[in-house]
């Protein structure tokens, strides 16, 4: 009996007319099913092996990451340094006093030995035998400058030009006569003290290796031998 009912329902279903609307709904359902991701595919997505790698970076780590690809720049050449400009003085007396102050303070590259009448100076670390030979007059005097009777305003440029000319000619030992100052206002050797400053500091001093008062037979306390640099 049951088998007969089943056969009747199957027969009726087979005889039912075809409805196109149901076919469209069936096709749409199939398309939607295809577009949905597979549950297995979602579950199989690999998870990060180290969750700690997604932590917030510190400031140091962020800076290191930013400069990781940075390359050092080529060194920029510095402009050449300018030589120190010579100090300007209002008068010759100011310059001489400044030089004498520098001598006392040890700011000039000369060592000195002197008495009431004689003066002597030489660059640091000069062989003592050289100054000894100069003191004795064992170097041949190749040129002379006579400042006897000159005032300082006249003597300074004459001394500078004399040293400049002697150096250009390749001279080694020269003599400068400055006098004893017997005719000066205070009967003091003004030019001798000025020469001590000029020959040991500034541009003139840079050309000089040593100087010393001459022996009595060659001017004594009124003249100096000057040994020029090579």
Steps between C-alpha positions, in 0.01 A plus 500: 500500500780737592688415185198595301479847662867566426452412139203738479702791649795436264262484208336830600840665545614386159175622346526848675556783250857664487517848661786723359501721816612206713784431254628858536489476881688172484776647276533807727540278805774306328691821406479632856628174633799513266590858602515422874852404630553147604494441875799272464698770316435755777602255767818408312629864485845494668526697826811705588756280666614774740218723628762714681619633161180708480570681831543879497858605409704718736636841392851355465375213281295737281806729454721202416248382242482847343877538460572139409557590133682828568851541359770730641561820306836585355697730732461867416841674472539787745610838367865579569551688822607857468830599656475719804504866409775710654387715786471871422664748737426870533866596544846344486523529879185291540645231273830489685326481837275220372803307378679549830190379687495192277865434578436522873193273470697243298278537193787549251688195371835637619727439795699794635815585688602856576688733729496875551669551164472181296193331354467153357212290369447176308214275398403214727714183472773672297835320524701691768810477281333724241430786741852460641654540153276800429600664828869463414453644152595177324234548231593728211298823506353538151307829533470795739222737604593817692213634712724721710324833560161377367176519695278193538248623244776499241688194627214249487425517122873517423561185705211319335617586150861410586396155628271447200774594251760284677271198493429548131873502431548182701723667760554319828669741744448879511584779743277782623657800673255655747734713714524524877234764544742756639328779310143392577272699728556277803842382383346149476549253210150540355577334169672206667186415698285554193724271290472229764122504452508535121751218450309253715132559414278577204605470138861604562533244778372227267806558277755485783673198649710681763651837589767616741693813586821524299850465649670827608711507184186501281274746679458333839184603686411740217446233233343156457577205279187348348499142374225457243306184425597303194 
